[in-house]
Amino acid sequence: MGKYIQEQPRDFLAVATPGAGKTTFALTLASWLLHHHVVQQITVVAPTEHLKKQWSDAAARIGIKLDPEYSAGPLGREYHGVAVTYAGVGVRPMLHRNRCEQRKTLVILDEIHHAGDSKSWGEACLEAFEPATRRLALTGTPFRSDTNPIPFVTYEEGNDGIRRSAADYTYGYGNALADGVVRPVIFLSYSGNMRWRTKAGDEIEARLGEPMTKDAISQAWRTALDPRGEWMPNVLRAADRRLSEVRKAIPDAGALVIAADQEAARAYAKLIREITGEAATVVLSDDTGASKRIDDFAASDARWMVAVRMVSEGVDVPRLAVGVYATTISTPLFFAQAVGRFVRSRRRGETASVFVPTIPTLLTFANEMEVERDHVLDRPKKDGEDDPYAEEDKLLAEAERQQDEDTGEDDQLSFEALESDAVFDRVLYDGAEFGMQAHAGSEEEQDYLGIPGLLEPDQVQMLLQKRQARQIAHSRKRPDAEADLLELPAERRPVVTHKEMLELRKQLNTLVGAYVHQSGKPHGVIHTELRRVCGGPPSAEATAGQLTERINKVREWATRMK
């Protein structure tokens, strides 16, 4: 507020982590601008129908009346302005332009990265709000996976020649956590064995978190999320136990499952009823009925809600404290928005817990919660390199669809989930990893699920370290014959992406090639010797740890010869 009032800019981009209070800031500023006659009316543009109504309700609480049903014609005298969606502006940009030209207008563009969703939306926003007296852009996630420019955002060129979005004010998750504005997030990751049948009829078995091809990761992930397997019921059971623990300190705490589609959402709701004996609130699409169900859930003390995709963004239910990420969308934007549903703090010491499958990209996002990103307008191109963002662009387009629709995904990756089980894998908190693997329902798992719901951030770290030390001590007392799970602390079991595996193999082959010239021995002889000394299978099947060990061994040999 101080920065804005001092500078009085026409355009202002505020980037603040989900749950930090962007709505409060925007409406306080709107009230100040109206009071000082800088503007005469307000237009709020939001991504969804539900958020449009949410803005109207929030504005009413501080005496600003916004019409969330406005479609055309003159506005009633009792209103200070309107709340509309980006899609609505896209349909009638000239209507909103005329309104801006007739009276001095403040336009609040909520989650402005959505204005870059399609060329038509971006162009409509530019056309509609170009004459506005003031424009306030808000976002919790200013980055996009594509290079569509976002209207009214300034881009500055860095030393590398790449243009990035420049925010006027940034308030990241790290700042908000230090101020007690958001909750610390504990990520509980679950692995397990997956078995599925491919389109070709082959049966494949793999463990979540182990190095795999892109397709295998995708199919193992979908197998885990299949409600007919054991992974999903076990994770929901664990999440419900965590919710019970949290409710000892936060009696009205709620939980949310973010599902991939309507069929899965209904199936998860059925599982929740079987596990808890209580019905879950199911939100299937962003319609008026869904909006009321979200509001009813927010006002109640019911335990569970199941929602599909975009209902996760901007849905303001501050009592949500436990989440289950049960969708295969793997873009940083969607993940940040989804986790944002659980971080809003109502009193100091509340914690949030999010259950995720052991998928490398998700664990990377979880470990980078405090990283602040900007929207990159240009991409560095390397000769002969595939576009590394292509897959993410496709996923983002899917994530930001307004309706639930048949994506045709089943036709592209036709497969049949056969079997799955769940294993507690690790806890991720503040960029660090804790815990050893434990069976679902075991005392070791319960040790982590039973972490108190009210804790200061530093207490969370201390408790997790104690839990891990206790688990390691308990494991050492057990006979080797009972150790059927990987008995290594999480920080020594890195989850590696298929890209990182390719990089490790490439690095090993480069070093072996250099050692060929140095030693005069053939490639095959060196690889065989490495396997004999370090152990393990051929490079193509070796784990990340085995490849790293061989890389270090070759370096050691090369140093000795110098």
PLY file of the C-alpha trace (Angstrom):
ply
format ascii 1.0
element vertex 562
property float x
property float y
property float z
element edge 561
property int vertex1
property int vertex2
end_header
0.00 0.00 0.00
2.79 2.39 0.97
4.70 1.79 -2.27
1.54 2.22 -4.38
0.38 5.43 -2.67
3.87 6.92 -2.91
4.33 6.12 -6.62
0.69 6.35 -7.87
1.39 4.12 -10.92
-1.12 3.45 -13.67
-0.09 -0.24 -13.80
0.99 -2.26 -10.76
1.82 -6.00 -10.61
1.70 -7.55 -7.12
3.01 -11.10 -6.86
2.10 -12.76 -3.56
2.06 -16.40 -2.53
-1.40 -18.06 -2.40
-2.98 -17.37 0.98
-1.05 -14.13 1.62
-4.03 -11.77 1.29
-4.03 -10.41 -2.29
-7.81 -9.83 -2.14
-7.53 -7.83 1.10
-4.77 -5.65 -0.38
-6.65 -5.04 -3.65
-9.94 -4.10 -1.96
-8.23 -1.85 0.61
-6.52 -0.07 -2.28
-9.80 0.12 -4.23
-11.48 1.73 -1.22
-8.63 4.29 -0.93
-8.79 5.17 -4.66
-12.60 5.58 -4.53
-12.39 7.70 -1.36
-9.77 10.01 -2.91
-11.77 10.25 -6.18
-8.86 8.86 -8.22
-11.40 6.41 -9.71
-15.19 6.33 -9.86
-15.83 2.63 -10.45
-14.20 -0.80 -10.20
-14.01 -3.81 -12.51
-12.70 -7.08 -11.08
-11.70 -9.78 -13.60
-11.36 -13.31 -12.16
-10.61 -16.72 -13.75
-13.84 -18.51 -12.70
-17.51 -17.94 -11.85
-16.91 -19.05 -8.26
-14.04 -16.56 -7.77
-16.17 -13.79 -9.27
-18.77 -14.35 -6.52
-16.01 -14.70 -3.91
-14.68 -11.24 -4.88
-18.18 -9.74 -4.67
-18.72 -11.18 -1.15
-15.28 -10.00 0.05
-15.87 -6.47 -1.35
-19.29 -6.25 0.36
-17.61 -6.85 3.74
-15.70 -3.55 3.40
-18.61 -1.57 1.91
-17.81 -1.94 -1.82
-20.73 -3.30 -3.85
-19.78 -5.31 -6.97
-22.35 -6.89 -9.28
-21.23 -10.50 -9.99
-24.15 -11.10 -12.39
-23.46 -8.15 -14.70
-23.70 -9.00 -18.40
-24.62 -5.78 -20.28
-26.36 -2.41 -20.09
-26.26 0.29 -17.41
-25.18 -0.72 -13.91
-27.54 -0.23 -10.97
-26.81 2.94 -8.96
-26.23 1.00 -5.75
-23.13 -0.71 -7.24
-19.52 0.57 -7.25
-18.60 -1.77 -10.10
-18.72 -5.28 -11.55
-17.02 -8.66 -11.16
-16.57 -10.58 -14.43
-14.53 -13.52 -15.77
-11.73 -13.46 -18.37
-14.01 -15.55 -20.60
-16.75 -12.91 -20.22
-14.37 -10.13 -21.23
-13.28 -12.29 -24.18
-16.87 -12.41 -25.44
-17.64 -8.67 -25.12
-14.45 -6.56 -24.87
-16.07 -3.40 -26.34
-18.74 -3.38 -23.61
-16.03 -3.13 -20.94
-13.98 -0.64 -22.97
-17.03 1.68 -23.18
-17.48 1.44 -19.41
-13.81 2.38 -18.86
-14.12 5.33 -21.27
-17.29 6.69 -19.64
-15.99 6.77 -16.03
-12.58 6.64 -14.36
-12.06 2.93 -13.68
-9.79 0.77 -11.52
-9.42 -2.67 -13.12
-8.30 -5.48 -10.79
-6.96 -8.42 -12.81
-6.95 -11.41 -10.47
-4.52 -14.28 -11.28
-3.49 -12.28 -14.36
-1.47 -15.18 -15.82
-4.87 -16.42 -17.08
-5.03 -13.45 -19.46
-2.29 -15.23 -21.43
-4.33 -18.45 -21.68
-5.37 -17.77 -25.25
-4.63 -15.12 -27.83
-8.27 -14.01 -27.81
-8.37 -13.48 -24.01
-5.13 -11.49 -24.02
-6.25 -9.33 -26.94
-9.70 -8.83 -25.39
-8.13 -7.65 -22.09
-5.87 -5.22 -23.95
-8.80 -3.87 -25.96
-11.20 -3.66 -23.01
-8.93 -2.12 -20.38
-6.47 -0.02 -22.39
-8.43 3.18 -21.45
-8.63 2.30 -17.71
-7.39 4.96 -15.28
-5.64 2.38 -13.04
-4.86 -1.33 -13.48
-3.88 -3.59 -10.59
-2.62 -7.04 -11.62
-2.46 -9.81 -9.01
-1.03 -13.31 -9.13
0.28 -16.01 -6.83
2.08 -17.71 -9.73
3.37 -15.22 -12.32
5.06 -17.92 -14.37
3.51 -19.73 -17.33
4.86 -22.71 -19.23
4.26 -20.99 -22.56
5.58 -17.72 -23.97
2.22 -15.97 -24.44
2.79 -12.40 -23.21
0.54 -11.41 -20.30
-1.29 -8.08 -20.87
-0.24 -5.03 -18.79
2.84 -6.85 -17.44
6.28 -5.27 -17.91
9.04 -7.53 -19.21
12.69 -6.69 -18.61
15.62 -8.16 -20.52
18.29 -9.84 -18.40
22.02 -10.15 -19.08
21.29 -13.41 -20.90
19.05 -11.61 -23.40
15.91 -13.28 -22.04
12.90 -11.14 -21.11
11.23 -11.90 -17.76
8.17 -10.43 -16.05
9.00 -7.65 -13.57
6.77 -7.39 -10.49
6.31 -4.04 -8.70
5.99 -5.85 -5.37
6.75 -9.46 -4.46
5.77 -11.26 -1.28
6.94 -14.88 -1.52
6.10 -17.99 0.47
9.34 -17.64 2.49
8.42 -14.08 3.60
4.85 -15.09 4.39
6.01 -18.11 6.40
8.40 -15.95 8.45
5.54 -13.52 9.16
3.16 -16.33 10.20
0.78 -15.44 7.34
0.93 -18.93 5.77
1.32 -22.40 7.23
4.43 -24.54 6.92
3.70 -27.39 4.48
4.68 -30.97 5.26
4.67 -33.19 2.14
4.12 -36.90 2.82
5.27 -38.96 -0.15
4.08 -42.52 -0.86
5.80 -45.08 -3.07
4.75 -48.69 -3.79
4.76 -51.42 -6.44
2.60 -50.83 -9.53
1.58 -53.42 -12.11
-0.17 -52.63 -15.39
-0.80 -54.01 -18.86
0.30 -51.96 -21.87
-1.57 -51.48 -25.15
0.68 -54.19 -26.64
-0.48 -56.64 -23.96
2.78 -56.67 -21.96
2.53 -56.76 -18.18
4.94 -54.33 -16.50
5.80 -53.98 -12.83
7.65 -50.99 -11.38
8.08 -49.12 -8.14
7.15 -45.45 -7.85
10.28 -43.33 -7.48
12.59 -45.71 -9.33
14.20 -44.39 -12.54
11.88 -45.08 -15.51
11.12 -43.78 -18.98
8.66 -40.90 -19.31
5.86 -43.24 -20.48
6.52 -45.72 -17.66
6.39 -42.93 -15.03
3.10 -41.75 -16.50
1.56 -45.23 -16.50
2.87 -46.14 -13.02
1.44 -42.84 -11.73
-1.97 -43.52 -13.28
-1.89 -47.05 -11.84
-1.31 -45.59 -8.36
-4.30 -43.22 -8.73
-6.64 -46.03 -9.90
-9.31 -46.29 -7.15
-9.56 -50.10 -7.66
-5.96 -50.66 -6.51
-4.60 -50.55 -2.95
-2.47 -47.37 -3.28
-5.31 -44.84 -3.24
-7.34 -46.42 -0.36
-4.16 -46.68 1.77
-3.15 -43.07 1.10
-6.70 -41.82 1.81
-6.69 -43.85 5.05
-3.33 -42.28 6.03
-4.58 -38.78 5.11
-7.71 -39.31 7.22
-5.56 -40.37 10.20
-3.46 -37.24 9.67
-6.69 -35.17 9.56
-7.82 -36.67 12.89
-4.48 -35.69 14.44
-4.70 -32.14 13.05
-8.30 -31.77 14.29
-7.11 -32.25 17.89
-5.60 -28.76 17.61
-7.77 -27.36 14.76
-11.26 -28.81 15.43
-12.80 -27.71 12.11
-9.81 -28.70 9.89
-10.87 -30.10 6.51
-9.24 -32.20 3.80
-9.35 -31.97 -0.01
-8.62 -34.56 -2.69
-7.68 -33.00 -6.03
-8.86 -35.54 -8.61
-8.12 -35.79 -12.33
-11.68 -36.29 -13.61
-15.32 -36.76 -12.59
-15.22 -40.56 -12.59
-12.17 -40.66 -10.30
-13.69 -37.99 -8.01
-16.85 -40.06 -7.49
-14.80 -43.21 -6.87
-12.59 -41.41 -4.29
-15.71 -40.06 -2.55
-17.02 -43.63 -2.28
-13.68 -44.79 -0.79
-13.77 -41.92 1.74
-17.27 -42.95 2.83
-16.10 -46.56 3.32
-13.01 -45.42 5.28
-14.61 -42.71 7.46
-18.33 -43.55 7.52
-18.99 -39.94 6.44
-19.98 -38.62 3.01
-17.52 -36.33 1.21
-18.58 -33.11 -0.56
-18.01 -33.68 -4.28
-17.36 -30.67 -6.56
-17.42 -31.81 -10.17
-17.41 -28.63 -12.22
-17.29 -24.88 -11.89
-21.05 -24.28 -12.04
-23.41 -22.47 -9.66
-24.28 -25.70 -7.82
-20.58 -26.42 -7.26
-20.04 -22.87 -5.98
-22.73 -23.35 -3.32
-21.31 -26.74 -2.31
-17.87 -25.13 -1.81
-19.41 -22.34 0.30
-21.43 -24.83 2.38
-18.31 -26.95 2.96
-16.29 -23.85 3.95
-18.92 -22.88 6.54
-19.30 -26.41 7.98
-16.98 -28.68 9.96
-17.31 -31.62 7.52
-14.10 -33.60 7.05
-13.65 -34.23 3.30
-14.13 -32.55 -0.07
-13.23 -34.04 -3.47
-12.71 -31.59 -6.35
-11.73 -31.82 -10.01
-8.80 -29.89 -11.46
-9.38 -26.15 -11.70
-11.64 -25.99 -8.64
-8.31 -26.11 -6.80
-7.32 -22.61 -7.93
-8.43 -19.65 -5.84
-10.98 -21.65 -3.84
-10.96 -19.94 -0.47
-11.60 -22.53 2.26
-9.16 -21.46 5.00
-9.94 -24.52 7.16
-8.43 -26.90 4.57
-5.31 -28.33 6.25
-4.82 -31.75 4.62
-4.58 -32.45 0.88
-4.21 -35.44 -1.41
-2.69 -34.68 -4.84
-4.50 -37.31 -6.94
-4.03 -35.96 -10.45
-1.31 -36.54 -13.06
-0.98 -32.83 -13.93
2.70 -32.05 -13.45
3.20 -28.34 -14.19
4.75 -26.07 -11.54
1.88 -23.61 -11.98
-0.85 -26.15 -11.22
1.11 -27.70 -8.33
1.71 -24.28 -6.71
-1.96 -23.32 -7.06
-3.09 -26.69 -5.68
-0.78 -26.49 -2.64
-1.95 -22.89 -2.21
-5.35 -24.21 -1.11
-3.83 -25.47 2.17
-1.39 -22.77 3.22
-3.71 -19.96 4.38
-3.08 -19.51 8.11
-5.80 -18.42 10.54
-3.66 -18.51 13.68
0.01 -18.98 14.32
1.30 -22.55 14.50
-1.16 -24.25 12.12
0.52 -26.74 9.77
-0.58 -28.04 6.35
-0.04 -31.64 5.17
-0.13 -32.64 1.49
0.05 -36.31 0.40
1.78 -36.91 -2.96
2.95 -39.95 -4.95
6.75 -40.41 -5.18
7.03 -38.84 -8.63
10.34 -37.00 -9.30
8.79 -33.82 -10.73
6.34 -33.47 -7.81
9.08 -33.96 -5.22
11.18 -31.32 -7.02
8.26 -28.86 -6.83
7.75 -29.73 -3.14
11.42 -29.04 -2.40
11.23 -25.69 -4.25
8.21 -24.24 -2.44
10.13 -21.06 -1.60
11.58 -20.46 -5.09
10.18 -17.28 -6.64
9.61 -17.52 -10.38
8.92 -14.99 -13.11
7.22 -15.44 -16.45
9.87 -16.01 -19.12
8.96 -14.55 -22.51
11.89 -15.96 -24.49
13.40 -19.43 -24.56
17.08 -20.19 -25.02
17.39 -22.51 -28.07
20.13 -25.08 -28.39
21.01 -26.74 -31.68
19.27 -30.04 -32.19
17.56 -29.93 -28.80
13.90 -30.84 -28.42
11.71 -28.21 -26.78
11.91 -29.20 -23.09
8.66 -27.35 -22.40
6.55 -29.13 -25.03
5.10 -31.72 -22.66
4.46 -29.11 -19.98
2.71 -26.81 -22.47
0.31 -29.64 -23.28
-0.32 -30.38 -19.61
-0.86 -26.70 -18.81
-3.46 -26.42 -21.55
-5.22 -29.41 -20.01
-4.92 -28.01 -16.47
-6.46 -24.69 -17.41
-9.54 -25.98 -19.21
-12.64 -24.49 -17.63
-14.83 -27.57 -18.12
-14.26 -31.21 -17.30
-14.18 -32.93 -20.63
-12.94 -36.12 -22.25
-9.26 -35.40 -22.90
-8.73 -38.41 -25.15
-5.76 -39.30 -22.92
-6.89 -42.93 -22.69
-6.63 -43.27 -26.46
-3.07 -41.98 -26.51
-1.73 -44.09 -23.63
-4.09 -47.04 -23.58
-3.24 -49.31 -20.68
-4.93 -51.27 -17.92
-4.06 -50.80 -14.23
-3.79 -54.25 -12.64
-2.44 -53.87 -9.14
-0.93 -51.33 -6.74
0.17 -51.08 -3.13
1.29 -48.15 -0.98
4.47 -47.70 1.02
5.20 -44.63 3.14
8.33 -43.24 1.47
9.49 -39.95 2.98
8.50 -36.55 4.40
9.62 -33.39 2.63
9.80 -30.16 4.58
11.63 -26.88 3.94
13.80 -28.39 1.20
14.95 -31.33 3.37
13.85 -35.00 3.32
13.18 -37.24 6.31
12.13 -40.81 7.09
12.74 -44.37 5.93
10.26 -46.50 4.04
7.46 -48.05 6.11
4.42 -50.21 5.40
1.01 -48.54 5.29
-0.63 -48.91 8.70
2.69 -49.55 10.53
3.82 -47.84 13.74
6.63 -46.12 11.80
4.10 -44.54 9.41
1.89 -43.51 12.34
4.89 -41.77 13.90
4.86 -39.26 11.02
1.07 -39.05 10.66
0.87 -38.22 14.37
2.92 -35.01 14.17
0.90 -32.34 16.08
-1.24 -29.97 13.98
-0.04 -26.85 15.85
3.71 -26.27 15.55
6.12 -23.43 14.81
8.19 -23.97 11.60
11.42 -24.72 13.51
9.57 -27.22 15.74
8.45 -29.15 12.63
12.08 -29.56 11.53
13.18 -30.68 14.99
10.33 -33.20 15.33
11.00 -34.72 11.91
14.69 -35.17 12.75
13.72 -36.93 16.01
11.21 -39.19 14.22
13.83 -40.22 11.65
16.47 -40.92 14.32
13.96 -43.09 16.19
13.03 -44.97 13.00
16.70 -45.63 12.15
17.43 -46.87 15.70
14.41 -49.18 15.58
15.47 -50.51 12.16
18.98 -51.38 13.41
17.56 -53.61 16.15
15.56 -55.64 13.63
16.98 -58.87 12.17
18.08 -58.56 8.51
15.50 -61.18 7.52
12.68 -58.74 8.43
14.04 -55.88 6.31
11.80 -56.18 3.24
11.84 -52.43 2.51
14.70 -50.17 1.48
16.34 -49.37 4.83
17.97 -46.04 3.99
17.13 -42.51 5.21
15.30 -40.36 2.64
18.18 -37.96 2.01
20.32 -40.93 0.89
17.57 -42.21 -1.45
17.40 -39.46 -4.06
14.46 -39.63 -6.48
15.90 -39.10 -9.94
14.06 -38.05 -13.12
14.58 -39.92 -16.37
16.35 -36.80 -17.74
18.83 -36.87 -14.86
19.40 -40.60 -15.47
20.21 -39.89 -19.13
22.61 -37.17 -17.99
24.36 -39.56 -15.55
24.77 -42.25 -18.27
26.06 -39.62 -20.69
28.54 -38.36 -18.07
29.75 -41.92 -17.36
30.20 -42.68 -21.07
32.11 -39.40 -21.61
34.46 -40.18 -18.71
34.95 -43.78 -19.91
35.69 -42.42 -23.42
38.33 -40.07 -21.99
39.82 -42.94 -19.93
40.00 -45.13 -23.10
42.47 -42.64 -24.61
44.40 -42.39 -21.35
44.65 -46.13 -20.60
44.53 -47.66 -24.10
41.88 -50.21 -22.93
38.64 -50.73 -24.97
35.29 -49.27 -23.76
33.83 -52.71 -22.99
36.76 -53.72 -20.77
36.47 -50.53 -18.68
32.69 -50.90 -18.23
33.15 -54.56 -17.18
35.86 -53.60 -14.70
33.63 -50.87 -13.25
30.81 -53.39 -12.77
33.20 -55.84 -11.09
34.60 -53.21 -8.68
31.38 -51.28 -7.93
28.79 -54.03 -8.42
25.41 -53.76 -10.12
23.93 -54.39 -13.60
24.94 -52.90 -16.98
24.72 -49.08 -17.26
21.34 -49.15 -19.02
19.78 -50.83 -15.96
21.94 -49.31 -13.19
20.44 -47.01 -10.54
21.45 -43.39 -10.07
23.55 -44.35 -7.05
25.38 -47.10 -8.98
26.08 -44.76 -11.91
27.40 -42.06 -9.55
29.67 -44.62 -7.85
31.10 -45.66 -11.26
31.61 -42.00 -12.28
33.60 -41.41 -9.09
35.62 -44.62 -9.63
36.62 -43.66 -13.23
37.68 -40.22 -11.99
39.77 -41.89 -9.29
41.48 -44.16 -11.87
42.14 -41.23 -14.21
43.69 -39.18 -11.38
46.00 -42.06 -10.41
47.34 -42.30 -13.98
48.27 -38.60 -14.19
0 1
1 2
2 3
3 4
4 5
5 6
6 7
7 8
8 9
9 10
10 11
11 12
12 13
13 14
14 15
15 16
16 17
17 18
18 19
19 20
20 21
21 22
22 23
23 24
24 25
25 26
26 27
27 28
28 29
29 30
30 31
31 32
32 33
33 34
34 35
35 36
36 37
37 38
38 39
39 40
40 41
41 42
42 43
43 44
44 45
45 46
46 47
47 48
48 49
49 50
50 51
51 52
52 53
53 54
54 55
55 56
56 57
57 58
58 59
59 60
60 61
61 62
62 63
63 64
64 65
65 66
66 67
67 68
68 69
69 70
70 71
71 72
72 73
73 74
74 75
75 76
76 77
77 78
78 79
79 80
80 81
81 82
82 83
83 84
84 85
85 86
86 87
87 88
88 89
89 90
90 91
91 92
92 93
93 94
94 95
95 96
96 97
97 98
98 99
99 100
100 101
101 102
102 103
103 104
104 105
105 106
106 107
107 108
108 109
109 110
110 111
111 112
112 113
113 114
114 115
115 116
116 117
117 118
118 119
119 120
120 121
121 122
122 123
123 124
124 125
125 126
126 127
127 128
128 129
129 130
130 131
131 132
132 133
133 134
134 135
135 136
136 137
137 138
138 139
139 140
140 141
141 142
142 143
143 144
144 145
145 146
146 147
147 148
148 149
149 150
150 151
151 152
152 153
153 154
154 155
155 156
156 157
157 158
158 159
159 160
160 161
161 162
162 163
163 164
164 165
165 166
166 167
167 168
168 169
169 170
170 171
171 172
172 173
173 174
174 175
175 176
176 177
177 178
178 179
179 180
180 181
181 182
182 183
183 184
184 185
185 186
186 187
187 188
188 189
189 190
190 191
191 192
192 193
193 194
194 195
195 196
196 197
197 198
198 199
199 200
200 201
201 202
202 203
203 204
204 205
205 206
206 207
207 208
208 209
209 210
210 211
211 212
212 213
213 214
214 215
215 216
216 217
217 218
218 219
219 220
220 221
221 222
222 223
223 224
224 225
225 226
226 227
227 228
228 229
229 230
230 231
231 232
232 233
233 234
234 235
235 236
236 237
237 238
238 239
239 240
240 241
241 242
242 243
243 244
244 245
245 246
246 247
247 248
248 249
249 250
250 251
251 252
252 253
253 254
254 255
255 256
256 257
257 258
258 259
259 260
260 261
261 262
262 263
263 264
264 265
265 266
266 267
267 268
268 269
269 270
270 271
271 272
272 273
273 274
274 275
275 276
276 277
277 278
278 279
279 280
280 281
281 282
282 283
283 284
284 285
285 286
286 287
287 288
288 289
289 290
290 291
291 292
292 293
293 294
294 295
295 296
296 297
297 298
298 299
299 300
300 301
301 302
302 303
303 304
304 305
305 306
306 307
307 308
308 309
309 310
310 311
311 312
312 313
313 314
314 315
315 316
316 317
317 318
318 319
319 320
320 321
321 322
322 323
323 324
324 325
325 326
326 327
327 328
328 329
329 330
330 331
331 332
332 333
333 334
334 335
335 336
336 337
337 338
338 339
339 340
340 341
341 342
342 343
343 344
344 345
345 346
346 347
347 348
348 349
349 350
350 351
351 352
352 353
353 354
354 355
355 356
356 357
357 358
358 359
359 360
360 361
361 362
362 363
363 364
364 365
365 366
366 367
367 368
368 369
369 370
370 371
371 372
372 373
373 374
374 375
375 376
376 377
377 378
378 379
379 380
380 381
381 382
382 383
383 384
384 385
385 386
386 387
387 388
388 389
389 390
390 391
391 392
392 393
393 394
394 395
395 396
396 397
397 398
398 399
399 400
400 401
401 402
402 403
403 404
404 405
405 406
406 407
407 408
408 409
409 410
410 411
411 412
412 413
413 414
414 415
415 416
416 417
417 418
418 419
419 420
420 421
421 422
422 423
423 424
424 425
425 426
426 427
427 428
428 429
429 430
430 431
431 432
432 433
433 434
434 435
435 436
436 437
437 438
438 439
439 440
440 441
441 442
442 443
443 444
444 445
445 446
446 447
447 448
448 449
449 450
450 451
451 452
452 453
453 454
454 455
455 456
456 457
457 458
458 459
459 460
460 461
461 462
462 463
463 464
464 465
465 466
466 467
467 468
468 469
469 470
470 471
471 472
472 473
473 474
474 475
475 476
476 477
477 478
478 479
479 480
480 481
481 482
482 483
483 484
484 485
485 486
486 487
487 488
488 489
489 490
490 491
491 492
492 493
493 494
494 495
495 496
496 497
497 498
498 499
499 500
500 501
501 502
502 503
503 504
504 505
505 506
506 507
507 508
508 509
509 510
510 511
511 512
512 513
513 514
514 515
515 516
516 517
517 518
518 519
519 520
520 521
521 522
522 523
523 524
524 525
525 526
526 527
527 528
528 529
529 530
530 531
531 532
532 533
533 534
534 535
535 536
536 537
537 538
538 539
539 540
540 541
541 542
542 543
543 544
544 545
545 546
546 547
547 548
548 549
549 550
550 551
551 552
552 553
553 554
554 555
555 556
556 557
557 558
558 559
559 560
560 561
